[in-house]
Amino acid sequence: PGAVDGLDFEAIETAARRQALAIAARAVEQRFNADQSDHRGPTLSCPCGRPARYAGRRAKTFQSALGVLTLERAYYHCDGCDAGFCPRDRALGLQDSSLSPAVTRMVGRVGAMVSFVEGSVLMQELAAVPVDPKQVERTAEALGREVAEDERRRVEPEPPAAPTMYLGMDGTGVPMRASELAGRAGKQPDGSAKTREGKLCTVWTAEGRDDDGIPVRDPGSVSYSAAIESAASRDTDTAPSAFAQRADREARRRGFDQAARRVVLGDGALWIWNLADEQFPGAIQIVDLFHAKQHLSDVAKAIYGPGSDLSRPWATQRHDELDAGQLAAVLHALRAHAEANDEARKCLDYVTRNQSRMRYPEFRAQGLCVSSGVVEAGCKVVVGTRLKRAGMRWTVSGADAIIALRCCLLSGRFEDFWEQRSAAAGAR
């Protein structure tokens, strides 16, 4: 394929591209090496505060988007802390890295979206830049840690994007290495754990309507923030939990706290409502309708058996009652089986506890979303499709780094982060 009259166009194109890149690389290399303005005099202040003396020029080879470059840089050594540094490395974003900023950026993107092995292949196939899988891993995780630190440190509040804003929270298991699970209780038959829970906060708007008048997510309105963090806090704690602080940052960042109408959606887990009460008092709380119906379907299967002809009609009637706001009828039906069936008893507790959050006809009349599909999709998009593939096992640090990087990319914030990063490097 691609061969015409004995000529292999792909091979010619590839060879020409390599040659062009090599010529460009040499030109860039010569230009940088001719400029010796990074020599700042006989001494320069070391990060430790002591003076560092000029100790000549030293070469560094690194991978750029054009190919391998070797740069000569002014080198300063501090006798006080016995460390050396090159001012040009800081200015060019090459400190502690053998990859150029452009390659680091590409590696960050591929490492966030696909496995590290696949990322290495894509770098070679699409950019003709060889980066081995281990380096993809190290670079993507290091960049993710920068993103995570930036998320904690920098909150620039926006005005509310719409009169009504939604905030959803959920959790999903992340497969972990055995070393990260020692002593942790889990759902395995022997009581051990195979995962740690990653918690996700997402904010969105839904001013649009479908043909049936049901609110739909506004395109481009969703943002994500997530990590393997605890949402639990004790009465003696002086600060909110790590995840509560994350949710608060995302809410302030998106202007959720300033919206005329605020809605918190969740699957009914107690930790979600505890956090909502503490961080977002006054917000409307809604149990996701899909989850509520799923609980009732599980009860039907537990009572009559999964394949029984009686299971589906019982569940359908309960669903219709839920849609109609007939919670008393739902509770009556559950009580009839609660004593003999554990699933019915648990669901009875669930509905009883969340009655005020299941006023679906009232919520619909107010034009509100009653489904947290955005949150469910977020758990899959942010965590599942990247971190829960066959054979993957993570450290908490590595998982959090990739999750932070994915949240940044999927929330449309990567360009802002990169501009801030580049500006900070240039100011050093």
N, C-alpha and C positions, 0 to 999 in steps of 0.2 A: 504494500500500500504506500502511496506517495511517490513511487518511482515512475518517472516518465522519460522515455528514450534513454534508458540506462542510468538516469540520474536519480539519486535518492534525495528528494527535497528536504525531508526531515533531517537527514544527516548533515546536509549542507547548511541548513538553517541553524542547527545546533552548533556546528563548528564556527559559523560566522558569529553567533552570539557569544560563544566563549572568547573568541579573539577580540571582539569589541569590548567585552567586559575587562579582559586582561589589559588592553590599551588604556581604558579608563582608569583602572586600578593603579597602573604605573603613573599616570598623570596626577592622580590625587596624592599618591605617595610622594612624588617629587615635590609637589606644591607644599605639602605639610612639612616635609623635611628641610625645605629651603627656608621656611619661616622659623626663626629661633627666638621669637618674641616671648616664648614661655620662660626664657631665662630672666628671672626677676631680680638679679643681683647676687652678691656673694652669700647672703643669708635670706631666709624666709621663715616666717613664723610656722612652727609645727603645730598640729592640732592639740598637742599636749601643752602648748603654751611656751615652750622653749624655742630658741632659734635653731633652725636647721641650716646646714651649710651646703652650698652648691658642690656637687661631686661629679660633674661632667654630664654627658648625654648618654642615655641608655636606649637600646632598641627594644621594641615590643611588637610581636607579631600577633595579629588578630584577624578574625574572619569578618569580612564586610560583605555587603550585598553585591559588590563588584568582584569579590575574590579575596585572597589573602593579601593583607597589607602589612608592611613593616615600617613602623614610625620611630623616629629618633626623638627622644624627649629629654628635657632638662630634669635632672634628678637631684633631689635634696635629701640629705641624711641628718637625722637628729641624734646626737650622741647621748642626749638625756634619756630618751626612751628607746634608743637603738632601733629606730624605725625610719624607713625612707618613703618618699612619695614624689609623684610627678604632677605638677600643677596642670599640665595638659590633659592628663588622664581624667582629672575631675571635670575640666571644662568640656571635654568631648564625651563624657559619659562612659569612659572606658575603665574607670576605677574598679578593681576587683572583678574584671570580666575580660574574656578573650573574644567577645562578640561586640560588634559595633552596635550603636543604638538602633539602627534600622533592622539589623538581624535580631536583636533582642526583642524588638517589637513584634516581628513576624513570629518568632519562636513563642512569645507569650500568647499570641492568638491561636496558633495551632495546638499548643500545649493545653490551652483552655478548652478547645473544642473536640479534640480527638486524643487517643492514647499517645503516649510519648513515642512509641515505636512508629505509629502512623504519622505523627508529627514530623519525625525525622525523614520519613519517606517523602512527605509532601514538600518539605524544605528542599530536598534534592530534586524532586520531579518538577516542581513549579517555579522555584527560584534558583535552581542550580547552585544551592548553597549547602555544603555538607555539614550537618550538625548531628552528632550521634545521639541516640535515644537518651542516654544518661545526661548529656548536656542539655537536651530539651527539657528533661525533668528538672534539673537543677535551676535552669534559667527561668522556666515558667513558675516554679514554686517561689523562687526569690522575688520575682516580679509580683506574684500574688501576695506575698507578705508585705511588699511595699504598698500595694493597693489596699490591703486590710488596715495597715497603719494609717494611710490617708483617709480611709473611711472613718476611723475612730477620731482622727485629729481634726478633720476639716468638715464642717457642716455649714453650708451656705444656703439658708432658707429661701425657698421660692414662694411666691404667692400661690394660693390654691388654684389648681388648674380648672376647677369647676365648682359650682355651688355645693354639690354632694361629692364627697370623696370616701373611698372604701379602703379599709386596711384589713388584710387577712393574715392569719398566722397558722402554721401547721408544722408538723415534724415528720421526718422520714429517716429510716435507718441507713447508715453508711457502713459498708463492710470494712472491718478493721483488721490489722495485723494482730496476731495473738498477744504480742507484747503490750498492746494498747487495751487489752480486755482483762488482764489479770485481776481476779477478785471481783469482777463485775457480774451481777446477776443478770440473767437474760431469759429468753423464751425457748431455749433448747430443751430437749427432754431431760437433760441432766442439770438444768437450771443455769447453765452458762450462757454467755452472750457471744454473738458473732458480729454484732454491729454496735455503733454508737449513734445516738440520735442527733441529726442535724436539724436545726430549727430555722424556719424561713419566715420572714416578714415581707409582705408585698403590698404596694399601694397602687391604686388605679382609679380611673373614673369611668362612668357608664352613662353618659348623657344620651347616647344613641338608642334607638329602639328597633326591634325587628318587626316583621310583618304582623305579629300578634301583639305588638306594643310592649313586649318584654325588654327591659334594659339589657343592652349589650356593651361589652367592654369597648372603650374608645381606642382605636388603633394608636399604638405608640405611647399609651398612657401608663403602661405597667413598669414599675421598678421593683428591684429585688435587693434584699440584704439577708445574708444567711451565714451560719457558722455552727460548728458543733459546740454549743453553749448550753448552760443550764438556765432555765426560766424560774427555778425555785429560789425562794428567799425566806429567811427566818425573821421572826419578829425582832430579833436583836440586831439584824443587819442594819448598818447605817446608810447603805447605798442599795439601789435596785439591783436585781440580778443582771448578769452580763447580757442576756438576751433582752431583758426589759430595756436596758440602756440602748441596745441596738435598735429595737423597735421605736424608741423615742427619737433617736437620731434620724431614722428614716422618715418618721412622721414630720419632724421639723424641717427636714430637707425638702420634702414635697409640699409643705404647707397644709398638711392634713390637720394639724392642730388649730389652724386658722379658718378652716372651711365652715361655711354656714351650717352644713349638716354633715355629721361624721358617722360612719357605719363601721363596726367591727364585725367581720364574718369569721366563723370558725366551725369546726366539726363537733363541738360540744365538750371538748376536753376541759377539765377544770382549770388547768394552768392557763389556758387562753383567757377565760373570763376573769380569773384572779388578776392577770396582768392588765387586762382591759380596764378593770375597775381602778387599778392603781395608777396606770399611765394615761388613760383616756376617759376620765370620768365625764359622764354626760353623753357619751357616744351611744348610738343605738346598737344593741347587740343582737345578732341574728345567727341562729344555728343553720348551717347549710342544709337546705331542703333535701338534697340528694343523700347526705349522710343520715338524716332522720329516717328517710324511706328505706335506706339500706338496713338500718337497725331493725325496722319492722319486718322486712323480708327475711332477715336472719331468724327472727322469732318464729315466723311462719314455718320455716324449714325445720327449726328445732322442735316445734310442736307436732307437725304432721309428717315430717320427713321430706327430704329434698325432692323426691320424685312423686310425691303424693298429689292427687287431683284436688285435694282440699287446701294445699299450701298456697297456690297462686291466688284463688278467690279471696282467702282470708287477708293476704297481704294487699291485694288490690283495694279491698274495702277500707283497710286502715289508711292506705295512701290517699284515697278519696276523702276520708274524714280529715286527714291532716291538711290537705289542700283547702278544704272548706272551713278550716278553723274549728272543727268539732273535736277539741282535745279531750273533752269529757268522755266522748264515745271511745276514743283511742285508749284512754286510761282504763275505762270499764272493761274493754276487751282484753287488755293486758292483765288486769287483776284476776280475771277468770282463770288464768293459767300460771300466775306468778308463784303460787305455792308449790306447784308440781314441776315447774320448768324454770331452770336457772336463767336461761336466756331471756325469758319473759320477765322474770324478776329484775334483771339488770336493766332491761329496756324500760320497765315501769319507773325505776329510779331515774333513768336518763330523761324521760319525757317529763316526769314530775319536777325534776330539778330545772329543766329548761323551758317551762311553759311560757314564760314571758318572752322568750327568744324564738318562739314558734308561732307567733301571731301572723301567719303568712297572708291571709286576706287583707289584714290591716297594712302590712308592709307593702304589698302589691298596690293597694289603693294609693299609697304615698309615692308610687313610682320607684320603689327600691329593688335592688337585686336581692334575691333570696338564695342564690347559689354561689358557692365559693369555687366554681370551676377554675377561676384564674389562679387560685392558690394551689389547687390540686395539680394543675398544669405546671405551675412554677416549681413544685417539688420534683416533677419529672424532668423539666427542662434544665433547671439549675443543677440538680444533684443526680437524678436517675440516669439520664442519657450519657453522662460522662463518668460518674464515679461508681456506678453499680453494674458495670459490664462484667461478663463472665471472667472469673479468675482474679479480679481486682481486689487488693487488700491495701488499706491506707494507714498511715500514721495520722494522728489528729492534726499535726502541724502541716503535713502535705495536703490533706483533704481540705483544711481550712484555707490554705493558700489558693488552691484551684477553685474552690467555691467562691472566694472573694474575687478572683479574676473573672469567673463566669458572670457573677452578679454585675460587675463593672461593665463588661461587654454587653450583656443582655439588657442592661438598663440604659444603654446609650451614653455611658459616662467615660468610656475609655479615652476618647479624644481629649476631653478636658483633663483627665488624669495625666495623659502623656504630655500635654502642653505645660502643665504645672511642673512635671518632672524635668522636662527639658529646660524650662526657665530657671529652675533651682540649680541645675547643673551648670548653666551658663553664668549664673551669678556668683559661683564659687571662685 
